[in-house]
Structure formats: structure tokens, C-alpha cells
Amino acid sequence: MTRKGVESLRIVREDRMRLADRFVPPLGYRVAADRLEKPGSVVLLEAPPGSGRRAAAVMLLHGLGGGGSADEEGVRFEELPTTDKDEGPLAPGEGDRFLLDLSGIADEEAYDKAQRRLAVRRSQVKETGAHMVVVLPSGMEHAHTPDLEPHTVRLGRPRGIAVVTRYLRMDRMTFRPADLGSADLRRLCNRSPMRELARLAGLVRAARDSGRFGTDFTGWLDQAMHAVTDRAGEVGRQVVTVRTAPERALLLATAVFEEARADTVYEAWHGLMKTVRHEQETTSELARADFGERLAALGIERDPDGRLRFERLAYADAVRTYFWTNFPGMRDHLRDWISHTAGLRGLTTDDRVNVVVRFGERSLEAGRPDHLFDLVVRWAGSATGTSCDPPSVTALELGLRHERFGGWFRRRMYECVRSGPMPDGLVRVLTAACLQNLGATHPDQALVRLHYLAVRKGEAAREAREALLDLAGRDRRLYRLLIDRLRSRTRREPRGTERHLDMLTELLRSDRAPEPPPWPDLFLGCEAVFSQPPRELWSPLVRSWLNTAASDRTRELALDVMVRATHGRTAALHRLYAIAYDWAVSARHSSRTTVAALFWHHIDHAQYARTGSSEQAGSGSPTTEEAP
């Protein structure tokens, strides 16, 4: 749902493989990689901003175990939160890989707290044989604790021209080394951040793919160089010459809605003038310059399909950057404008996604993540039907993926799910973001947020519950975490016990459990369920494991687990016996009779262990034919 070029925090395998194809190791990388190979190792990276330090950290972890061509089964690859707010226990396992990016910390107090948490995590990683890479903040060297020094590796800057070459090769560009030999390109490569070099390569590809800028590589590169180095100045000079509000509004509306149909841009343009309270022109439209004339005067062209675009490559990006930078008093108005115009009828789904991403990029760059989250709440809150609102999901995922503000959005989601009543549309958007984004980058936090959504009332909450159970069932550690969380809630929240018990009971069913079943965790969960008075939901839980045991003899341990979890409570054992009896007689198969008999044997044994009376145990449970 987000376009190319948006920097992402996701470190799932597909993204790491793409990064590996384009990554150029910096000076010092080999030293860091050698240190990280040892189980229990923690490597701290010190590098200047713009040097690709985060990418280097991800690649160090990705390269463990022989180049990262395939992930080991069950190995975690996760980014850790930088603050302790809503932070669960780390609980690392052998071979797990963790990224901790502290590069956004700017004050000593926050860094001091981060270093204290880091000391605890380092100890856990060392004890369990996991691996962790930490990106240290730049400019805070004076605040480093002395014990960090032995683990710190200083990285240099990759060769910029090598980075550009690698990106171009991956985009299947045909060129000669001499084509990259200009002095201007070399200067750009030597001083620009890695993300800008990646953007330059992307603009070369865009020039090629557009079909509007010739057919040779040198022409595409020339267009991209001009876009990177000259566009900001060109836009500034144009805005100075365009003095009227309608022309400036049309310039901005086209930049935000570029590639949309002309009539839709026209509507958006008038919507912008209305939002900023510009007085309508008093003369008739027939007496004014027509729409096409206005477009041509601003360097905007209409393609054969009737869609608008700027004549120059990447000009729209520069226009948006200029207005958000130089008209800060308009940002609230721009948020309100986008809130209304993103729903224009003439927009396709792709058009809407483009508008949301363009607005989001500028808002985040301007330090206003609240503007983006405001739109999520507005759009999701007014959504109708049972489907998820795509623009809302796009906006929220864009924020969650942002390197600087991803943590802000995760905290805002946490506050939101814990708040009061919430429209179903917003519940669905938050659920989708947990599954599609947080579930991959911060699964523990996704589980916590989904749990808060799942215990609400309504159809959307039931969908969140299904998403929560599905997320937990994919991973043994998350499964254990959710069992522990639900067990603790049944003890701590008497008023909400029933909702948590219902969820726990469903989670323990055989079709929800990971493979192979984590028997100790199932025992603890069943222990919490069977400690309460018998309920109807016991039946699908017990039947699920009876069915599984009947089809797979290796799962018969579940029968013993369930019985032992009752701790010999008479009411619970009687209920288990009755469920098994109904199950056995509902379809008279020999496999069912055998499994039921084994289950009753475990029940007999539990009764004997509790009473200590062999005579009572001898009376046993009635056979299938004798049972009432």
C-alpha cells in the first residue's frame, strides 16, 4: 500500500533480501561481522548520519549463519523498542537476532536510560546465545558508559559511486563506468546521504520508465541529476513569480494529486482555495483564463489519458517540499484539505494511496506525525460497511514504518486501544496495522494492542480477536506470551474474567496451537480454564483434542495434560468425562472408543490420586454402554 521510495522499518526476510542485493559494505563492516558471529555477542555501531548505519546493522544480522540465504526455523529477527514504555520481557532464545536503533536519541537523560536498559539486554543476549546489533546515536560519544567501548565498532562511509552503481545494476540499467565519471556526480556521491543516492538511482529509473526523456542512459542520468540538484531552486523561483493565491493553489494541488485526472485536480484545487478561505473570484469563469491556459503557464501538461503531470522530472516532489517548508502556517489547513479531498469520486484506489503517502511524507518531514494520525482517526471513524478503510491503513503503516516517528505511532496506537469507546472502522484499521506491520517488526507489541482491541464489544472486536489468535498460533513464543497474559488477566481483572477466559479457552484448542504442541504452555492454560466452574466453551476445547488424538496417536499426551490441569477437582473431572462420553457416542468409531477409554483412564487415575482410595478408584468410570 505504500509506494517505492518510502523508507521502511520492516526487517522481514523479503525486505532484507532486497536490501542485501543493493548493500555496499562500509569500512569496518568485516570487523563487526566477525565479532557478531560468536553466540551471545552484542555489537555496537558508531557511524555518522547518512552513512547507511541502520542498513549495515540489518545486514550484519541478516548475514549470520552463512549469508542469510535462508532463515533458521523459529529464529526471531526483531527490532527492539527504544523506550521501556509498553516493553515486554525480551526472553531471547539461542540464535535470535535483535536490532536496537538508538540513533534518534538526542538528549543525555534519554540516552542514559537507554544505556541502562541496554546493559540488561546485553546480559540476556549473552546468557542465551542470541545476537544483537545496536546503532548508537551520533554526537553522544561523551555520554557513552565505559563498558560500551569494547563492544563498539566504528564504521566508515561506503563509496558513494559504488552505492549508485549497485542500485542501477539491480534496476537492469545498461551503462559504462565512464557514464558515471562526471565531476558533478562524483561530488554528489561523496557528500550525499545514502538515502539520497538511492533516490538518485530511483529517479534514473523513473526517467527511463516514463518514456518522456529519451532512450539513452546519459539522458536519464542527466534528468535525475537536475532533479536532485536544481529542482528546489527552480520551484522557489517559480513561486516568487506566481503571486496570486489561485495559481499557487493550483501548483500545490497538482503536486499533491499528480497523475490524477484533470477534472479531479480541478475539484481539489477549488477545495484547497475554499479550505484556506480564499475569496472566490467575482468575474465569470468565461471571462478568466481557462483551466488549460493556467496549467500551461505553470509547466503542467495533460497526458493522452487526461491525467496531469509536471513537465520536469520529480518537480511535484520539490513543489510539495517547498510549500510544507515555507508555509508552516498552512499545515493545519492542508491536513483538513486532504481529509476531504482524498475521498473525491474521481480518484482511483492508486490515486488515493499516492495522495495519502505524499501528504504523509511531508507531514513527517515537517515533524507533524499528529497530522497523519488525525487523518487515520477521521477516515476510519467515518468509514461505513465491514471493510477496512485503505487510506487509513496506508497512512498508519506509513507512520509505523518511519525511521524517526515509528515509535511515536506505536505509542499512539497503544494509547488509542486502551482508551474509551471506538468506532468499528478504527478498530479494523488498527487491527490491520497490527497484522500487516507490527506483527512482522514488533510482534510482542502487536499482540498487546490486538488483545486490547479483542476484548471490546462488536463485530470489529471479534475480527481483532481472530487476528490475535491467528498471530499467536504462528509462533510458539507468542503463543506462550498470550497464554501468560490471559492467565494473569483472569486473576487481576475479576470483572473481565469471562472475556479473557473465553479467549484463552479458544486459544487452547488443537486447531489454534502451534506445531508441535507446546505441552507445558497448554497445561498452564488448561489449568487456568479448569480452575473455574465448568462452562459450555469447555466442550469445543476438549473435543478438539479428542479429535486430534483420534487421528494422530502422537497427540494423546493432550489427554493427560487436560486431566492433570484439573488438579483432581471433582466438578472439572465430571465435566471432562461427560464431554468425552458425548463425543464418543456421537459417532461410534473404534478410534473414538479407544481415545475415550484412554481419557477416562486418566480421569480414574486423577480421582484415585486425589482421594487416595483404591476402592473408589476400582469403581471407576462407567463404560460407554453403562453411562447414563
C-alpha positions as CSV (number, residue, x, y, z in Angstrom):
1,M,0.0,0.0,0.0
2,T,3.0,2.3,0.2
3,R,4.9,3.4,-2.9
4,K,8.5,2.8,-3.7
5,G,10.9,5.2,-2.0
6,V,9.3,5.3,1.4
7,E,11.9,4.3,4.0
8,S,10.7,1.2,5.9
9,L,11.4,-0.2,9.3
10,R,10.3,-3.7,8.3
11,I,13.0,-6.2,8.7
12,V,11.1,-9.2,7.4
13,R,13.1,-11.5,5.1
14,E,11.8,-10.2,1.8
15,D,12.9,-6.6,2.6
16,R,16.3,-7.9,3.9
17,M,16.9,-9.8,0.7
18,R,16.2,-6.7,-1.4
19,L,18.5,-4.7,0.8
20,A,21.2,-7.3,0.5
21,D,21.1,-7.1,-3.3
22,R,21.9,-3.3,-3.1
23,F,24.1,-3.1,0.0
24,V,27.7,-1.9,-0.2
25,P,29.6,-2.7,3.0
26,P,31.3,0.3,4.6
27,L,34.8,0.3,6.1
28,G,34.8,-1.6,9.4
29,Y,31.9,-3.9,8.4
30,R,34.0,-7.0,8.3
31,V,35.3,-6.4,11.8
32,A,31.7,-6.0,13.1
33,A,30.6,-9.2,11.3
34,D,33.4,-11.3,12.8
35,R,32.5,-10.1,16.3
36,L,28.8,-10.8,15.8
37,E,29.4,-14.4,14.7
38,K,30.0,-15.6,18.3
39,P,26.8,-16.7,20.1
40,G,25.8,-14.2,22.8
41,S,27.6,-11.3,21.0
42,V,26.5,-7.7,21.1
43,V,28.0,-5.3,18.6
44,L,27.5,-1.5,18.9
45,L,27.9,0.5,15.7
46,E,29.2,4.1,15.7
47,A,28.9,5.9,12.4
48,P,28.0,9.3,11.0
49,P,24.4,10.1,10.0
50,G,23.7,9.4,6.3
51,S,26.3,6.6,6.2
52,G,23.8,3.8,6.0
53,R,24.4,2.7,9.6
54,R,20.9,1.2,10.0
55,A,21.2,-0.7,6.8
56,A,24.6,-2.0,8.0
57,A,23.0,-3.2,11.3
58,V,20.3,-5.1,9.5
59,M,22.8,-6.6,7.1
60,L,25.0,-7.8,9.9
61,L,22.2,-9.7,11.5
62,H,20.9,-10.9,8.1
63,G,24.4,-12.3,7.2
64,L,24.7,-14.5,10.3
65,G,24.9,-18.2,9.5
66,G,26.3,-18.1,6.0
67,G,25.0,-15.1,4.1
68,G,21.3,-15.1,5.2
69,S,20.1,-17.1,2.2
70,A,17.6,-18.8,4.4
71,D,16.3,-18.1,7.9
72,E,16.6,-20.8,10.5
73,E,13.3,-22.2,11.6
74,G,11.9,-20.5,14.7
75,V,14.7,-17.8,14.9
76,R,13.4,-14.4,15.8
77,F,14.6,-11.3,13.8
78,E,13.1,-8.3,15.5
79,E,13.7,-4.7,16.2
80,L,13.5,-3.8,19.9
81,P,11.7,-0.7,21.2
82,T,14.0,2.2,22.3
83,T,11.9,3.0,25.4
84,D,10.6,0.9,28.2
85,K,7.0,2.1,27.7
86,D,4.9,-0.9,26.8
87,E,8.0,-3.1,26.7
88,G,7.5,-6.7,27.4
89,P,10.2,-9.2,28.6
90,L,12.8,-9.8,25.9
91,A,13.0,-13.6,26.5
92,P,15.6,-14.3,23.8
93,G,16.4,-17.8,22.5
94,E,19.5,-19.3,21.1
95,G,20.3,-17.8,17.7
96,D,17.7,-15.0,17.9
97,R,18.7,-11.7,16.2
98,F,17.8,-8.3,17.6
99,L,18.3,-4.8,16.2
100,L,18.2,-1.8,18.6
101,D,18.4,1.6,16.8
102,L,19.3,4.4,19.3
103,S,20.3,6.8,16.6
104,G,17.2,9.0,17.1
105,I,18.1,9.8,20.8
106,A,19.2,13.4,21.1
107,D,19.4,14.2,24.9
108,E,21.7,12.8,27.6
109,E,18.9,11.9,30.0
110,A,17.1,9.6,27.5
111,Y,20.5,8.1,26.4
112,D,21.4,7.4,30.0
113,K,18.1,5.4,30.4
114,A,18.7,3.6,27.1
115,Q,22.1,2.5,28.2
116,R,20.8,1.1,31.5
117,R,18.2,-1.0,29.6
118,L,20.9,-2.0,27.1
119,A,23.0,-3.4,29.9
120,V,20.1,-5.7,30.9
121,R,19.5,-6.8,27.3
122,R,23.2,-7.4,26.7
123,S,23.2,-9.8,29.7
124,Q,20.2,-11.6,28.4
125,V,21.6,-12.0,24.9
126,K,24.9,-13.3,26.3
127,E,23.3,-15.8,28.5
128,T,21.0,-17.3,25.8
129,G,23.4,-17.3,22.8
130,A,21.4,-14.7,20.8
131,H,22.9,-11.8,18.7
132,M,22.2,-8.1,18.9
133,V,23.4,-5.1,16.9
134,V,22.9,-1.6,18.4
135,V,23.1,1.6,16.4
136,L,24.5,4.3,18.7
137,P,23.4,8.0,18.5
138,S,25.8,10.4,16.7
139,G,27.2,13.3,18.7
140,M,26.7,11.5,22.1
141,E,30.2,9.9,22.4
142,H,30.9,11.9,25.5
143,A,27.9,10.2,27.2
144,H,28.9,6.6,26.4
145,T,29.4,4.5,29.5
146,P,33.0,2.9,29.6
147,D,31.7,-0.6,29.3
148,L,30.4,0.1,25.8
149,E,33.8,0.7,24.3
150,P,35.0,-3.0,24.0
151,H,31.8,-3.8,22.0
152,T,31.9,-0.7,19.7
153,V,32.9,-0.8,16.1
154,R,33.4,2.4,14.1
155,L,32.0,2.2,10.6
156,G,33.2,4.4,7.7
157,R,31.1,5.6,4.8
158,P,30.6,3.4,1.8
159,R,31.9,4.6,-1.5
160,G,29.0,6.6,-2.9
161,I,29.7,5.8,-6.5
162,A,29.6,2.1,-5.7
163,V,26.2,2.5,-4.0
164,V,24.8,4.2,-7.1
165,T,26.3,1.6,-9.4
166,R,24.8,-1.2,-7.3
167,Y,21.3,0.3,-7.4
168,L,21.5,1.0,-11.1
169,R,22.6,-2.6,-11.8
170,M,19.7,-4.0,-9.8
171,D,17.4,-1.9,-11.9
172,R,18.8,-3.5,-15.0
173,M,20.4,-0.3,-16.3
174,T,22.9,-0.7,-19.2
175,F,25.8,1.7,-18.9
176,R,29.5,2.0,-19.0
177,P,31.7,3.0,-16.0
178,A,32.7,6.1,-17.9
179,D,29.0,7.2,-17.9
180,L,29.3,7.8,-14.1
181,G,32.5,9.8,-14.4
182,S,31.3,13.3,-14.3
183,A,32.7,15.6,-11.6
184,D,29.2,16.7,-10.6
185,L,28.1,13.1,-9.9
186,R,31.3,12.3,-8.0
187,R,30.8,15.4,-5.8
188,L,27.2,14.3,-5.2
189,C,28.2,10.8,-4.3
190,N,30.9,12.0,-1.9
191,R,28.7,14.3,0.2
192,S,25.1,13.0,0.0
193,P,23.5,10.6,2.5
194,M,22.9,7.1,1.3
195,R,19.2,7.6,1.1
196,E,19.7,10.5,-1.4
197,L,22.0,8.3,-3.5
198,A,19.3,5.6,-3.5
199,R,16.8,8.3,-4.5
200,L,19.1,9.4,-7.4
201,A,19.2,5.9,-8.7
202,G,15.4,5.7,-8.4
203,L,15.0,8.9,-10.4
204,V,17.1,7.5,-13.2
205,R,14.8,4.5,-13.3
206,A,11.7,6.8,-13.3
207,A,13.2,8.8,-16.2
208,R,13.7,5.6,-18.1
209,D,10.3,4.2,-17.3
210,S,8.4,7.4,-18.1
211,G,9.4,7.2,-21.8
212,R,9.5,11.1,-21.8
213,F,13.2,11.7,-21.5
214,G,14.9,10.0,-24.4
215,T,16.2,6.4,-24.8
216,D,19.8,6.5,-23.6
217,F,21.3,6.2,-20.1
218,T,23.1,9.5,-20.2
219,G,19.9,11.4,-20.8
220,W,18.1,9.7,-17.9
221,L,21.0,10.3,-15.6
222,D,21.2,14.0,-16.6
223,Q,17.5,14.4,-15.8
224,A,17.9,12.7,-12.5
225,M,20.9,14.9,-11.6
226,H,18.9,18.0,-12.4
227,A,16.0,16.7,-10.3
228,V,18.3,16.2,-7.3
229,T,20.4,19.4,-7.6
230,D,18.2,22.0,-9.3
231,R,14.5,21.4,-8.6
232,A,14.3,23.2,-5.2
233,G,15.8,26.4,-6.6
234,E,13.5,26.2,-9.7
235,V,10.4,25.8,-7.6
236,G,11.5,28.7,-5.3
237,R,11.9,31.0,-8.3
238,Q,8.6,29.9,-9.8
239,V,6.6,30.6,-6.6
240,V,8.2,34.0,-6.4
241,T,6.9,34.8,-9.9
242,V,3.5,33.3,-9.3
243,R,2.0,35.8,-6.8
244,T,-1.8,35.0,-6.9
245,A,-3.4,32.6,-4.5
246,P,-5.3,30.7,-7.2
247,E,-2.1,30.0,-9.2
248,R,-0.2,28.9,-6.1
249,A,-3.1,26.7,-5.0
250,L,-3.2,25.1,-8.5
251,L,0.5,24.5,-8.4
252,L,0.2,22.7,-5.0
253,A,-3.0,20.8,-5.8
254,T,-1.3,19.4,-9.0
255,A,1.8,18.4,-7.0
256,V,-0.3,16.5,-4.5
257,F,-2.7,15.0,-7.0
258,E,-0.2,14.5,-9.9
259,E,-1.3,11.6,-12.2
260,A,-4.9,12.1,-11.3
261,R,-7.5,13.1,-13.9
262,A,-7.7,16.8,-14.8
263,D,-11.3,17.2,-13.6
264,T,-10.4,15.7,-10.2
265,V,-7.4,18.0,-9.8
266,Y,-9.7,20.9,-10.7
267,E,-12.0,19.9,-7.8
268,A,-9.1,19.5,-5.4
269,W,-7.8,22.9,-6.5
270,H,-11.1,24.6,-5.7
271,G,-11.3,22.6,-2.5
272,L,-7.9,24.0,-1.4
273,M,-8.9,27.6,-2.1
274,K,-12.1,27.1,0.0
275,T,-10.1,25.5,2.8
276,V,-7.7,28.4,3.1
277,R,-10.7,30.8,2.8
278,H,-9.7,32.4,-0.4
279,E,-12.5,34.6,-1.7
280,Q,-14.0,33.4,-4.9
281,E,-13.1,35.4,-8.0
282,T,-16.1,37.7,-8.8
283,T,-15.8,37.6,-12.5
284,S,-17.4,34.8,-14.6
285,E,-15.2,31.8,-15.4
286,L,-15.8,32.6,-19.0
287,A,-14.0,35.9,-18.5
288,R,-11.0,34.4,-16.9
289,A,-8.1,32.4,-18.2
290,D,-9.3,28.8,-18.9
291,F,-8.0,25.8,-17.0
292,G,-5.7,24.6,-19.8
293,E,-4.1,28.0,-20.1
294,R,-3.5,28.2,-16.3
295,L,-1.9,24.7,-16.4
296,A,0.4,25.5,-19.3
297,A,1.6,28.7,-17.6
298,L,2.7,26.6,-14.6
299,G,4.5,24.0,-16.6
300,I,1.8,21.3,-16.2
301,E,0.8,19.1,-19.0
302,R,-2.2,16.8,-19.7
303,D,-1.3,13.3,-21.0
304,P,-3.4,11.5,-23.6
305,D,-5.4,9.8,-20.8
306,G,-6.4,13.2,-19.4
307,R,-4.1,13.0,-16.3
308,L,-2.0,15.9,-15.2
309,R,1.8,15.9,-14.6
310,F,4.6,18.3,-14.5
311,E,6.8,18.6,-17.5
312,R,10.0,18.2,-15.5
313,L,11.1,15.0,-13.6
314,A,10.4,15.0,-9.9
315,Y,9.1,18.6,-10.0
316,A,6.0,17.6,-8.0
317,D,8.1,16.4,-5.1
318,A,10.0,19.7,-5.0
319,V,6.8,21.7,-5.0
320,R,5.3,19.7,-2.1
321,T,8.6,20.1,-0.1
322,Y,8.6,23.9,-0.8
323,F,5.1,24.6,0.4
324,W,5.4,22.4,3.5
325,T,8.7,24.0,4.4
326,N,7.9,27.7,3.6
327,F,4.3,27.9,4.5
328,P,4.2,26.4,8.1
329,G,1.0,28.3,8.9
330,M,-0.9,26.4,6.3
331,R,-0.1,22.9,7.5
332,D,-3.3,22.6,9.6
333,H,-5.3,23.7,6.5
334,L,-3.5,21.2,4.3
335,R,-4.4,18.4,6.7
336,D,-8.1,19.5,6.6
337,W,-8.0,19.8,2.8
338,I,-6.5,16.3,2.4
339,S,-9.1,14.9,4.8
340,H,-11.9,15.9,2.5
341,T,-10.3,15.7,-1.0
342,A,-8.8,12.2,-0.6
343,G,-12.4,10.9,-1.0
344,L,-13.1,12.7,-4.3
345,R,-15.1,10.4,-6.5
346,G,-12.8,10.7,-9.5
347,L,-9.9,9.2,-7.6
348,T,-8.8,5.6,-8.1
349,T,-7.5,3.5,-5.3
350,D,-4.0,4.1,-6.5
351,D,-4.6,7.8,-6.7
352,R,-5.8,7.8,-3.1
353,V,-2.8,5.9,-1.9
354,N,-0.5,8.3,-3.7
355,V,-2.2,11.3,-2.1
356,V,-2.0,9.8,1.4
357,V,1.7,8.9,1.0
358,R,2.6,12.3,-0.4
359,F,0.8,14.1,2.4
360,G,2.3,11.7,5.0
361,E,5.9,12.2,3.7
362,R,5.7,15.9,4.0
363,S,4.0,15.9,7.4
364,L,6.5,13.5,8.9
365,E,9.4,15.5,7.4
366,A,7.9,18.6,9.0
367,G,7.7,16.9,12.4
368,R,3.9,16.6,12.5
369,P,3.1,12.9,12.9
370,D,-0.1,14.0,14.7
371,H,-1.4,15.3,11.4
372,L,-1.1,11.9,9.8
373,F,-2.7,10.1,12.8
374,D,-5.5,12.7,12.8
375,L,-6.4,11.6,9.3
376,V,-6.3,7.9,10.3
377,V,-8.8,8.6,13.0
378,R,-11.1,10.8,10.8
379,W,-11.2,8.5,7.8
380,A,-11.5,5.3,9.8
381,G,-14.1,6.8,12.1
382,S,-16.4,7.8,9.2
383,A,-15.9,4.5,7.3
384,T,-19.0,2.5,6.6
385,G,-19.5,-1.2,6.0
386,T,-17.4,-4.0,7.2
387,S,-14.3,-3.5,5.1
388,C,-11.1,-1.8,6.2
389,D,-10.5,1.8,5.0
390,P,-7.5,1.7,2.6
391,P,-6.3,5.3,3.0
392,S,-6.4,5.0,6.8
393,V,-4.3,1.8,6.7
394,T,-1.9,3.4,4.3
395,A,-1.4,6.4,6.5
396,L,-0.9,4.4,9.7
397,E,1.5,2.0,8.1
398,L,3.5,4.9,6.6
399,G,3.9,6.3,10.1
400,L,4.8,2.9,11.7
401,R,7.5,2.4,9.0
402,H,9.1,5.8,9.5
403,E,12.6,5.7,11.0
404,R,12.1,8.8,13.2
405,F,8.4,8.6,14.2
406,G,7.7,4.8,14.1
407,G,7.9,4.7,17.9
408,W,5.6,7.7,18.2
409,F,2.9,5.9,16.1
410,R,3.3,2.6,18.1
411,R,2.8,4.6,21.4
412,R,-0.2,6.4,19.9
413,M,-1.8,3.1,18.9
414,Y,-1.2,1.8,22.4
415,E,-2.9,4.9,23.9
416,C,-5.7,4.6,21.4
417,V,-6.5,0.9,22.1
418,R,-6.6,1.5,25.8
419,S,-9.0,4.5,25.5
420,G,-12.8,4.5,25.7
421,P,-15.3,3.7,23.0
422,M,-14.0,3.4,19.5
423,P,-15.8,3.2,16.1
424,D,-15.6,-0.2,14.4
425,G,-13.8,1.4,11.4
426,L,-10.9,2.5,13.6
427,V,-10.8,-0.9,15.3
428,R,-10.4,-2.5,11.9
429,V,-7.7,-0.2,10.8
430,L,-5.7,-0.7,14.0
431,T,-6.2,-4.5,13.6
432,A,-4.9,-4.4,10.0
433,A,-1.8,-2.4,11.0
434,C,-1.0,-4.9,13.8
435,L,-1.2,-7.8,11.4
436,Q,0.4,-6.3,8.3
437,N,3.1,-4.2,10.0
438,L,3.7,-4.6,13.8
439,G,3.2,-8.4,13.5
440,A,6.4,-8.5,11.5
441,T,8.5,-5.8,13.1
442,H,7.3,-5.7,16.7
443,P,5.2,-8.9,17.2
444,D,5.0,-8.5,21.0
445,Q,3.6,-5.0,20.7
446,A,1.2,-6.2,18.0
447,L,-0.1,-8.9,20.4
448,V,-0.6,-6.4,23.2
449,R,-2.6,-4.0,21.0
450,L,-4.7,-6.7,19.4
451,H,-5.6,-8.0,22.9
452,Y,-7.0,-4.6,23.9
453,L,-9.0,-4.5,20.7
454,A,-10.2,-8.1,21.0
455,V,-11.8,-7.6,24.4
456,R,-14.1,-4.8,23.2
457,K,-17.6,-5.3,22.0
458,G,-18.9,-5.5,18.4
459,E,-18.1,-7.3,15.2
460,A,-14.8,-5.4,14.6
461,A,-13.6,-6.6,18.0
462,R,-14.4,-10.2,17.0
463,E,-12.3,-9.7,13.9
464,A,-9.5,-8.4,16.2
465,R,-9.8,-11.4,18.3
466,E,-9.5,-13.7,15.3
467,A,-6.4,-11.8,14.3
468,L,-4.9,-12.1,17.7
469,L,-5.4,-15.8,17.9
470,D,-4.0,-16.2,14.4
471,L,-0.9,-14.2,15.3
472,A,-0.3,-16.2,18.5
473,G,-0.8,-19.5,16.7
474,R,2.1,-18.8,14.2
475,D,4.8,-18.6,16.8
476,R,5.4,-20.7,20.0
477,R,6.9,-17.8,21.9
478,L,3.9,-15.5,21.1
479,Y,1.6,-18.4,21.9
480,R,3.2,-18.7,25.3
481,L,3.1,-14.9,25.8
482,L,-0.6,-14.7,25.1
483,I,-1.4,-17.6,27.4
484,D,0.5,-15.9,30.2
485,R,-1.2,-12.6,29.5
486,L,-4.7,-14.2,29.5
487,R,-4.0,-16.2,32.7
488,S,-2.8,-13.1,34.5
489,R,-5.9,-11.1,33.4
490,T,-8.2,-13.8,34.8
491,R,-6.5,-13.3,38.2
492,R,-6.1,-9.5,38.1
493,E,-9.4,-8.4,36.5
494,P,-12.4,-10.1,38.2
495,R,-14.9,-8.0,36.2
496,G,-13.4,-9.0,32.9
497,T,-12.6,-12.6,33.7
498,E,-15.2,-14.1,31.4
499,R,-13.9,-12.4,28.2
500,H,-10.3,-13.4,28.9
501,L,-11.4,-16.9,29.8
502,D,-13.4,-17.3,26.6
503,M,-10.4,-16.2,24.6
504,L,-8.0,-18.4,26.5
505,T,-10.3,-21.4,26.0
506,E,-10.4,-20.8,22.3
507,L,-6.6,-20.3,22.1
508,L,-6.1,-23.7,23.7
509,R,-8.0,-25.6,21.0
510,S,-5.9,-28.0,19.0
511,D,-6.5,-26.1,15.7
512,R,-5.1,-23.0,17.4
513,A,-1.9,-24.5,18.9
514,P,1.5,-24.3,17.1
515,E,3.1,-27.4,15.7
516,P,4.4,-29.3,17.6
517,P,2.1,-28.5,20.5
518,P,3.9,-26.7,23.4
519,W,2.6,-29.1,26.1
520,P,3.9,-27.1,29.2
521,D,2.1,-24.0,27.9
522,L,-1.1,-25.9,27.2
523,F,-1.0,-27.3,30.7
524,L,-0.7,-23.8,32.2
525,G,-3.6,-22.5,30.0
526,C,-5.8,-25.5,30.8
527,E,-5.0,-25.1,34.5
528,A,-6.4,-21.6,34.4
529,V,-9.5,-22.6,32.4
530,F,-10.3,-25.7,34.5
531,S,-9.8,-23.8,37.8
532,Q,-13.1,-22.0,37.1
533,P,-16.6,-23.5,37.2
534,P,-17.4,-25.7,34.1
535,R,-18.7,-23.7,31.1
536,E,-20.1,-24.5,27.7
537,L,-16.8,-23.4,26.0
538,W,-15.0,-26.4,27.6
539,S,-16.7,-28.7,25.1
540,P,-15.1,-27.4,21.8
541,L,-11.8,-27.2,23.6
542,V,-11.9,-30.8,24.9
543,R,-13.4,-32.2,21.7
544,S,-10.8,-30.6,19.5
545,W,-8.0,-32.5,21.3
546,L,-10.1,-35.7,21.4
547,N,-10.5,-35.4,17.6
548,T,-6.8,-34.8,17.2
549,A,-5.8,-37.7,19.4
550,A,-8.2,-40.0,17.4
551,S,-6.4,-39.1,14.1
552,D,-2.9,-38.8,15.5
553,R,-1.7,-41.1,18.3
554,T,1.3,-38.8,18.9
555,R,-1.1,-36.2,20.3
556,E,-2.6,-38.5,23.0
557,L,-0.4,-36.6,25.6
558,A,-3.1,-33.9,25.3
559,L,-5.5,-36.1,27.2
560,D,-3.1,-36.4,30.2
561,V,-2.4,-32.7,30.1
562,M,-6.0,-31.8,30.3
563,V,-6.8,-34.1,33.2
564,R,-3.7,-33.1,35.2
565,A,-4.6,-29.5,34.7
566,T,-7.8,-30.1,36.8
567,H,-5.7,-30.9,39.8
568,G,-8.3,-33.6,40.6
569,R,-11.2,-31.2,41.0
570,T,-14.3,-33.3,41.0
571,A,-16.6,-30.9,39.1
572,A,-14.0,-30.5,36.4
573,L,-13.3,-34.2,36.1
574,H,-17.0,-35.0,35.8
575,R,-17.4,-32.4,33.1
576,L,-14.5,-33.8,31.1
577,Y,-15.9,-37.2,31.4
578,A,-19.3,-36.1,30.2
579,I,-17.8,-34.2,27.2
580,A,-15.8,-37.3,26.2
581,Y,-18.9,-39.5,26.6
582,D,-21.0,-37.3,24.3
583,W,-18.1,-37.2,21.8
584,A,-17.7,-41.0,21.8
585,V,-21.4,-41.8,21.3
586,S,-21.9,-39.1,18.6
587,A,-20.0,-41.2,16.1
588,R,-19.3,-44.8,17.1
589,H,-15.9,-45.4,15.6
590,S,-13.3,-47.7,17.2
591,S,-10.8,-44.9,17.3
592,R,-13.1,-42.7,19.3
593,T,-13.9,-45.5,21.7
594,T,-10.2,-46.2,22.2
595,V,-9.4,-42.5,22.8
596,A,-12.4,-42.0,25.2
597,A,-11.3,-45.1,27.2
598,L,-7.8,-43.7,27.5
599,F,-9.2,-40.3,28.6
600,W,-11.3,-42.0,31.2
601,H,-8.3,-44.0,32.4
602,H,-6.5,-40.7,33.1
603,I,-9.6,-39.4,34.9
604,D,-9.8,-42.5,37.1
605,H,-6.1,-42.1,37.9
606,A,-6.7,-38.4,38.9
607,Q,-9.6,-39.3,41.1
608,Y,-7.6,-42.0,42.8
609,A,-4.6,-39.6,43.3
610,R,-6.9,-37.1,44.9
611,T,-8.9,-39.4,47.2
612,G,-6.1,-41.9,47.9
613,S,-8.8,-44.7,47.9
614,S,-8.1,-47.7,45.7
615,E,-11.7,-48.9,46.4
616,Q,-13.2,-45.7,44.9
617,A,-10.8,-45.9,42.0
618,G,-11.9,-49.5,41.5
619,S,-15.5,-48.5,40.9
620,G,-14.0,-46.4,38.1
621,S,-16.0,-44.5,35.5
622,P,-18.8,-46.4,33.8
623,T,-18.3,-47.8,30.3
624,T,-19.8,-46.3,27.3
625,E,-22.7,-48.7,27.4
626,E,-23.3,-48.2,31.2
627,A,-23.1,-44.4,31.2
628,P,-26.4,-42.6,31.8
